[in-house]
Amino acid sequence: MREKSLLSEAKQIQLATDLIKLGARLQVLEANTELSRERLVRLYKEIKGVSPPKGMLPYSEDWFTSWQPNVHSSLFINIYNFIIKHTNIYPIDAIIKSYKLYLEHIEINRLQRVLSLTRAWTLVRFLESKVLRVIPCTKCKGNFIVHSLEIHSNHVCGLCNIPSRAGKTKKKVA
């Protein structure tokens, strides 16, 4: 039986801590660390002061293709793809760094955060499994997310084709 390295365990705890602080759900922690579920739950409680949310991840690929989530998801995935292309880091570390840059962009521009870390992680998984894909907009040439099974090729992104009701939420009207 292989003896556990203290340094390796410390790195796993640091990774889990970073993910928890960014709002990752327990399933994300389990998939990306070698720590036991019990240790992850204890760590989550210690950091957040509450038990982790229970239940399955409720996200479908359709969420990523609706207007506002698509804009935010496309921003995140472009950052992620740049980091993956130009660095030699693990994908989970690229997700963390990309998500931090996404949050920085949202804060600087005083935008509402639409994408959670768990959704960002799910997005990467959907792209890896080819459920979703990234394609260039025919107008601005920027890359954005679409369903892999969409047939037509003249895709226009949500920034070039803003829906007439965009930004007119009940919250803003009130």
Buried (B, 14 or more C-beta within 10 A) or exposed (E): EEEEEEEEBEEBBEBBBBBBEBBBBBBBBBEBBEBEEEBBBEBBEEEEEEEBEEEEBEBEBEBBBEBBBBBBBBBBBBBBBEBBEEEEEEBBBBBBBBBBBBBEBBEEEEEEEBBBBBBBBBBBBBBEEEBBBBBEBEEEEEBBBBBEEEEEEEBEBBBBEEEEEEEEEEEEEE
